[in-house]
Amino acid sequence: MTDEELKNLEKEVRKLKRKSQEWASQLHDLVEDRLPAGYEELPTMSQSAYDACKAWADANARLMAATETAS
């Protein structure tokens, strides 16, 4: 992996981490402010948070593998 590709992957990981944190914050707000009345939002919001965290975990694993290979 080139230095540029590695930098792009690092940038992607940071972006995906931020997105997952945003979904976690939204989920927290739902739990703190809108439950039990907003219970119907839980499945969709939970799935979105899961998907964002999974995307981050996958990208982070690729980054870890790439940095181990580069070392």
MOPAC internal coordinates of N, CA, C and O (Angstrom, degrees):
PM7 1SCF
backbone

  N    0.0000 0     0.00 0     0.00 0    0    0    0
  C    1.4492 1     0.00 0     0.00 0    1    0    0
  C    1.5307 1   108.09 1     0.00 0    2    1    0
  O    1.2310 1   121.18 1   -47.95 1    3    2    1
  N    1.3091 1   115.34 1   132.05 1    3    2    1
  C    1.4669 1   119.78 1  -179.71 1    5    3    2
  C    1.5303 1   110.25 1   -73.90 1    6    5    3
  O    1.2310 1   121.23 1   -15.65 1    7    6    5
  N    1.3173 1   115.25 1   164.35 1    7    6    5
  C    1.4673 1   119.97 1   177.36 1    9    7    6
  C    1.5230 1   110.71 1   -59.70 1   10    9    7
  O    1.2310 1   120.54 1   140.30 1   11   10    9
  N    1.3168 1   116.58 1   -39.70 1   11   10    9
  C    1.4691 1   120.55 1   179.76 1   13   11   10
  C    1.5272 1   110.95 1   -65.32 1   14   13   11
  O    1.2310 1   120.20 1   137.15 1   15   14   13
  N    1.3116 1   117.21 1   -42.85 1   15   14   13
  C    1.4699 1   120.40 1   178.15 1   17   15   14
  C    1.5227 1   110.74 1   -63.42 1   18   17   15
  O    1.2310 1   120.50 1   140.00 1   19   18   17
  N    1.3120 1   116.65 1   -40.00 1   19   18   17
  C    1.4579 1   121.26 1   178.35 1   21   19   18
  C    1.5274 1   110.79 1   -64.38 1   22   21   19
  O    1.2310 1   120.11 1   137.08 1   23   22   21
  N    1.3150 1   117.40 1   -42.92 1   23   22   21
  C    1.4683 1   120.95 1   177.58 1   25   23   22
  C    1.5229 1   110.96 1   -63.26 1   26   25   23
  O    1.2310 1   120.54 1   139.48 1   27   26   25
  N    1.3319 1   116.56 1   -40.52 1   27   26   25
  C    1.4686 1   120.24 1   177.85 1   29   27   26
  C    1.5241 1   111.26 1   -64.17 1   30   29   27
  O    1.2310 1   120.39 1   140.71 1   31   30   29
  N    1.3221 1   116.86 1   -39.29 1   31   30   29
  C    1.4590 1   120.67 1   178.20 1   33   31   30
  C    1.5266 1   110.52 1   -66.92 1   34   33   31
  O    1.2310 1   120.12 1   138.99 1   35   34   33
  N    1.3173 1   117.38 1   -41.01 1   35   34   33
  C    1.4708 1   120.74 1   176.27 1   37   35   34
  C    1.5264 1   110.69 1   -60.27 1   38   37   35
  O    1.2310 1   120.70 1   137.85 1   39   38   37
  N    1.3184 1   116.26 1   -42.15 1   39   38   37
  C    1.4672 1   121.50 1   178.56 1   41   39   38
  C    1.5223 1   110.10 1   -63.06 1   42   41   39
  O    1.2310 1   120.44 1   137.01 1   43   42   41
  N    1.3344 1   116.76 1   -42.99 1   43   42   41
  C    1.4629 1   121.32 1   178.59 1   45   43   42
  C    1.5280 1   111.06 1   -61.90 1   46   45   43
  O    1.2310 1   120.49 1   137.74 1   47   46   45
  N    1.3298 1   116.68 1   -42.26 1   47   46   45
  C    1.4653 1   120.59 1   179.56 1   49   47   46
  C    1.5218 1   110.35 1   -62.48 1   50   49   47
  O    1.2310 1   120.28 1   135.69 1   51   50   49
  N    1.3265 1   117.08 1   -44.31 1   51   50   49
  C    1.4770 1   120.34 1   178.34 1   53   51   50
  C    1.5293 1   111.04 1   -61.42 1   54   53   51
  O    1.2310 1   120.68 1   137.43 1   55   54   53
  N    1.3269 1   116.30 1   -42.57 1   55   54   53
  C    1.4650 1   121.13 1  -179.72 1   57   55   54
  C    1.5329 1   110.31 1   -64.05 1   58   57   55
  O    1.2310 1   120.43 1   134.68 1   59   58   57
  N    1.3163 1   116.79 1   -45.32 1   59   58   57
  C    1.4634 1   120.54 1  -179.33 1   61   59   58
  C    1.5282 1   111.46 1   -67.55 1   62   61   59
  O    1.2310 1   120.19 1   145.18 1   63   62   61
  N    1.3214 1   117.24 1   -34.82 1   63   62   61
  C    1.4618 1   120.03 1   176.87 1   65   63   62
  C    1.5278 1   109.99 1   -64.36 1   66   65   63
  O    1.2310 1   120.74 1   136.42 1   67   66   65
  N    1.3297 1   116.19 1   -43.58 1   67   66   65
  C    1.4671 1   120.17 1   178.69 1   69   67   66
  C    1.5246 1   110.33 1   -60.86 1   70   69   67
  O    1.2310 1   120.41 1   136.76 1   71   70   69
  N    1.3390 1   116.81 1   -43.24 1   71   70   69
  C    1.4710 1   119.85 1   179.07 1   73   71   70
  C    1.5232 1   111.23 1   -62.52 1   74   73   71
  O    1.2310 1   120.35 1   138.10 1   75   74   73
  N    1.3222 1   116.94 1   -41.90 1   75   74   73
  C    1.4644 1   119.49 1  -179.79 1   77   75   74
  C    1.5259 1   110.41 1   -65.69 1   78   77   75
  O    1.2310 1   120.12 1   143.13 1   79   78   77
  N    1.3204 1   117.37 1   -36.87 1   79   78   77
  C    1.4599 1   121.01 1   177.41 1   81   79   78
  C    1.5286 1   111.18 1   -67.24 1   82   81   79
  O    1.2310 1   120.50 1   144.14 1   83   82   81
  N    1.3308 1   116.65 1   -35.86 1   83   82   81
  C    1.4680 1   120.20 1   177.11 1   85   83   82
  C    1.5342 1   110.48 1   -64.28 1   86   85   83
  O    1.2310 1   120.48 1   136.97 1   87   86   85
  N    1.3390 1   116.68 1   -43.03 1   87   86   85
  C    1.4649 1   119.87 1   178.01 1   89   87   86
  C    1.5209 1   110.53 1   -65.50 1   90   89   87
  O    1.2310 1   120.00 1   141.01 1   91   90   89
  N    1.3236 1   117.61 1   -38.99 1   91   90   89
  C    1.4618 1   120.76 1   177.62 1   93   91   90
  C    1.5248 1   110.18 1   -61.47 1   94   93   91
  O    1.2310 1   120.58 1   139.61 1   95   94   93
  N    1.3131 1   116.50 1   -40.39 1   95   94   93
  C    1.4590 1   121.08 1   178.38 1   97   95   94
  C    1.5278 1   111.28 1   -64.47 1   98   97   95
  O    1.2310 1   120.76 1   137.49 1   99   98   97
  N    1.3181 1   116.15 1   -42.51 1   99   98   97
  C    1.4670 1   119.63 1   178.55 1  101   99   98
  C    1.5259 1   110.94 1   -64.66 1  102  101   99
  O    1.2310 1   120.81 1   139.34 1  103  102  101
  N    1.3130 1   116.05 1   -40.66 1  103  102  101
  C    1.4595 1   120.44 1   178.13 1  105  103  102
  C    1.5282 1   110.08 1   -64.26 1  106  105  103
  O    1.2310 1   120.47 1   138.53 1  107  106  105
  N    1.3144 1   116.70 1   -41.47 1  107  106  105
  C    1.4647 1   121.54 1   176.91 1  109  107  106
  C    1.5261 1   110.33 1   -60.34 1  110  109  107
  O    1.2310 1   120.73 1   134.15 1  111  110  109
  N    1.3325 1   116.22 1   -45.85 1  111  110  109
  C    1.4675 1   119.70 1   179.16 1  113  111  110
  C    1.5222 1   111.38 1   -60.57 1  114  113  111
  O    1.2310 1   120.44 1   140.24 1  115  114  113
  N    1.3176 1   116.77 1   -39.76 1  115  114  113
  C    1.4684 1   120.32 1   177.61 1  117  115  114
  C    1.5220 1   109.90 1   -60.44 1  118  117  115
  O    1.2310 1   120.59 1   131.80 1  119  118  117
  N    1.3097 1   116.47 1   -48.20 1  119  118  117
  C    1.4608 1   120.79 1  -178.11 1  121  119  118
  C    1.5266 1   110.78 1   -64.36 1  122  121  119
  O    1.2310 1   120.25 1   135.73 1  123  122  121
  N    1.3011 1   117.12 1   -44.27 1  123  122  121
  C    1.4639 1   121.09 1  -176.37 1  125  123  122
  C    1.5281 1   113.39 1   -73.39 1  126  125  123
  O    1.2310 1   120.52 1   142.05 1  127  126  125
  N    1.3335 1   116.61 1   -37.95 1  127  126  125
  C    1.4654 1   119.30 1  -167.77 1  129  127  126
  C    1.5267 1   115.58 1  -109.97 1  130  129  127
  O    1.2310 1   120.10 1   152.46 1  131  130  129
  N    1.3250 1   117.41 1   -27.54 1  131  130  129
  C    1.4672 1   117.28 1  -168.89 1  133  131  130
  C    1.5222 1   114.96 1  -120.57 1  134  133  131
  O    1.2310 1   119.62 1   176.09 1  135  134  133
  N    1.3131 1   118.34 1    -3.91 1  135  134  133
  C    1.4611 1   119.00 1   177.11 1  137  135  134
  C    1.5119 1   109.25 1   -89.35 1  138  137  135
  O    1.2310 1   119.48 1   -31.99 1  139  138  137
  N    1.2833 1   118.60 1   148.01 1  139  138  137
  C    1.4599 1   129.85 1     6.25 1  141  139  138
  C    1.5307 1   114.64 1   -84.90 1  142  141  139
  O    1.2310 1   119.92 1   169.54 1  143  142  141
  N    1.3303 1   117.75 1   -10.46 1  143  142  141
  C    1.4690 1   119.44 1  -175.44 1  145  143  142
  C    1.5308 1   112.36 1   -62.01 1  146  145  143
  O    1.2310 1   119.61 1   147.28 1  147  146  145
  N    1.3060 1   118.36 1   -32.72 1  147  146  145
  C    1.4570 1   121.10 1  -176.65 1  149  147  146
  C    1.5160 1   114.16 1   -93.05 1  150  149  147
  O    1.2310 1   120.15 1  -157.30 1  151  150  149
  N    1.3262 1   117.31 1    22.70 1  151  150  149
  C    1.4629 1   121.54 1  -175.01 1  153  151  150
  C    1.5268 1   113.52 1   -56.60 1  154  153  151
  O    1.2310 1   119.88 1   151.98 1  155  154  153
  N    1.3291 1   117.83 1   -28.02 1  155  154  153
  C    1.4623 1   120.00 1  -178.23 1  157  155  154
  C    1.5321 1   112.55 1   -68.08 1  158  157  155
  O    1.2310 1   120.30 1   161.58 1  159  158  157
  N    1.3286 1   117.03 1   -18.42 1  159  158  157
  C    1.4613 1   121.42 1   177.84 1  161  159  158
  C    1.5303 1   112.32 1   -77.98 1  162  161  159
  O    1.2310 1   120.26 1   161.02 1  163  162  161
  N    1.3291 1   117.10 1   -18.98 1  163  162  161
  C    1.4604 1   121.23 1  -173.79 1  165  163  162
  C    1.5300 1   115.10 1   -56.82 1  166  165  163
  O    1.2310 1   118.53 1   129.82 1  167  166  165
  N    1.3318 1   120.41 1   -50.18 1  167  166  165
  C    1.4643 1   118.46 1  -176.50 1  169  167  166
  C    1.5290 1   113.47 1   -60.07 1  170  169  167
  O    1.2310 1   120.18 1   132.76 1  171  170  169
  N    1.3138 1   117.26 1   -47.24 1  171  170  169
  C    1.4605 1   120.86 1  -178.12 1  173  171  170
  C    1.5207 1   111.27 1   -66.79 1  174  173  171
  O    1.2310 1   120.65 1   134.17 1  175  174  173
  N    1.3160 1   116.37 1   -45.83 1  175  174  173
  C    1.4548 1   120.06 1  -178.51 1  177  175  174
  C    1.5270 1   110.88 1   -67.24 1  178  177  175
  O    1.2310 1   120.29 1   140.18 1  179  178  177
  N    1.3115 1   117.06 1   -39.82 1  179  178  177
  C    1.4631 1   120.60 1   178.51 1  181  179  178
  C    1.5205 1   110.89 1   -64.07 1  182  181  179
  O    1.2310 1   120.11 1   138.37 1  183  182  181
  N    1.3125 1   117.39 1   -41.63 1  183  182  181
  C    1.4597 1   120.83 1   179.15 1  185  183  182
  C    1.5264 1   110.73 1   -64.66 1  186  185  183
  O    1.2310 1   120.59 1   138.72 1  187  186  185
  N    1.3117 1   116.48 1   -41.28 1  187  186  185
  C    1.4671 1   120.08 1   178.35 1  189  187  186
  C    1.5238 1   110.96 1   -63.63 1  190  189  187
  O    1.2310 1   120.43 1   138.09 1  191  190  189
  N    1.3252 1   116.78 1   -41.91 1  191  190  189
  C    1.4643 1   120.57 1   178.08 1  193  191  190
  C    1.5243 1   110.16 1   -64.64 1  194  193  191
  O    1.2310 1   120.29 1   136.76 1  195  194  193
  N    1.3232 1   117.06 1   -43.24 1  195  194  193
  C    1.4651 1   121.41 1   177.87 1  197  195  194
  C    1.5241 1   110.67 1   -60.27 1  198  197  195
  O    1.2310 1   120.54 1   132.57 1  199  198  197
  N    1.3210 1   116.56 1   -47.43 1  199  198  197
  C    1.4690 1   120.48 1  -178.73 1  201  199  198
  C    1.5282 1   111.41 1   -61.32 1  202  201  199
  O    1.2310 1   120.37 1   139.24 1  203  202  201
  N    1.3216 1   116.91 1   -40.76 1  203  202  201
  C    1.4645 1   120.88 1   179.27 1  205  203  202
  C    1.5295 1   110.63 1   -65.73 1  206  205  203
  O    1.2310 1   120.55 1   137.70 1  207  206  205
  N    1.3203 1   116.55 1   -42.30 1  207  206  205
  C    1.4678 1   120.00 1   179.16 1  209  207  206
  C    1.5244 1   111.11 1   -67.48 1  210  209  207
  O    1.2310 1   120.14 1   141.48 1  211  210  209
  N    1.3168 1   117.33 1   -38.52 1  211  210  209
  C    1.4663 1   121.31 1   178.55 1  213  211  210
  C    1.5234 1   110.27 1   -65.18 1  214  213  211
  O    1.2310 1   120.05 1   137.12 1  215  214  213
  N    1.3245 1   117.51 1   -42.88 1  215  214  213
  C    1.4662 1   121.30 1   178.60 1  217  215  214
  C    1.5243 1   110.06 1   -60.81 1  218  217  215
  O    1.2310 1   120.38 1   137.70 1  219  218  217
  N    1.3487 1   116.87 1   -42.30 1  219  218  217
  C    1.4562 1   120.21 1   177.32 1  221  219  218
  C    1.5286 1   110.72 1   -63.72 1  222  221  219
  O    1.2310 1   120.16 1   134.14 1  223  222  221
  N    1.3308 1   117.30 1   -45.86 1  223  222  221
  C    1.4674 1   120.85 1  -178.19 1  225  223  222
  C    1.5252 1   111.31 1   -61.49 1  226  225  223
  O    1.2310 1   120.31 1   138.72 1  227  226  225
  N    1.3138 1   117.01 1   -41.28 1  227  226  225
  C    1.4687 1   120.86 1   178.81 1  229  227  226
  C    1.5274 1   111.12 1   -64.08 1  230  229  227
  O    1.2310 1   120.75 1   133.23 1  231  230  229
  N    1.3272 1   116.17 1   -46.77 1  231  230  229
  C    1.4648 1   120.30 1   179.78 1  233  231  230
  C    1.5222 1   110.73 1   -65.63 1  234  233  231
  O    1.2310 1   120.26 1   140.62 1  235  234  233
  N    1.3253 1   117.11 1   -39.38 1  235  234  233
  C    1.4571 1   120.95 1   179.59 1  237  235  234
  C    1.5307 1   110.50 1   -65.20 1  238  237  235
  O    1.2310 1   120.26 1   141.81 1  239  238  237
  N    1.3120 1   117.11 1   -38.19 1  239  238  237
  C    1.4700 1   120.54 1   177.31 1  241  239  238
  C    1.5334 1   110.25 1   -64.05 1  242  241  239
  O    1.2310 1   120.46 1   139.34 1  243  242  241
  N    1.3265 1   116.72 1   -40.66 1  243  242  241
  C    1.4662 1   119.99 1   176.78 1  245  243  242
  C    1.5257 1   110.74 1   -62.77 1  246  245  243
  O    1.2310 1   120.95 1   139.31 1  247  246  245
  N    1.3394 1   115.79 1   -40.69 1  247  246  245
  C    1.4582 1   120.28 1   178.89 1  249  247  246
  C    1.5248 1   110.73 1   -64.80 1  250  249  247
  O    1.2310 1   120.03 1   135.04 1  251  250  249
  N    1.3108 1   117.55 1   -44.96 1  251  250  249
  C    1.4604 1   121.01 1  -179.88 1  253  251  250
  C    1.5395 1   110.19 1   -61.75 1  254  253  251
  O    1.2310 1   120.33 1   137.74 1  255  254  253
  N    1.3148 1   116.98 1   -42.26 1  255  254  253
  C    1.4619 1   120.79 1   178.87 1  257  255  254
  C    1.5325 1   110.25 1   -64.35 1  258  257  255
  O    1.2310 1   120.52 1   139.21 1  259  258  257
  N    1.3217 1   116.60 1   -40.79 1  259  258  257
  C    1.4626 1   120.71 1  -178.84 1  261  259  258
  C    1.5166 1   111.20 1   -67.66 1  262  261  259
  O    1.2310 1   120.03 1   141.11 1  263  262  261
  N    1.3284 1   117.56 1   -38.89 1  263  262  261
  C    1.4614 1   120.04 1  -179.13 1  265  263  262
  C    1.5264 1   110.75 1   -73.38 1  266  265  263
  O    1.2310 1   119.73 1   148.17 1  267  266  265
  N    1.3281 1   118.12 1   -31.83 1  267  266  265
  C    1.4664 1   120.72 1   175.92 1  269  267  266
  C    1.5256 1   110.41 1   -67.26 1  270  269  267
  O    1.2310 1   120.91 1   139.81 1  271  270  269
  N    1.3237 1   115.86 1   -40.19 1  271  270  269
  C    1.4505 1   121.09 1   179.11 1  273  271  270
  C    1.5220 1   110.77 1   -66.06 1  274  273  271
  O    1.2310 1   120.81 1   142.37 1  275  274  273
  N    1.3246 1   116.05 1   -37.63 1  275  274  273
  C    1.4649 1   120.81 1  -177.44 1  277  275  274
  C    1.5222 1   112.19 1   -73.10 1  278  277  275
  O    1.2310 1   120.44 1   157.40 1  279  278  277
  N    1.3184 1   116.76 1   -22.60 1  279  278  277
  C    1.4770 1   120.01 1  -177.42 1  281  279  278
  C    1.5037 1   112.74 1   -75.52 1  282  281  279
  O    1.2310 1   120.10 1   180.00 1  283  282  281

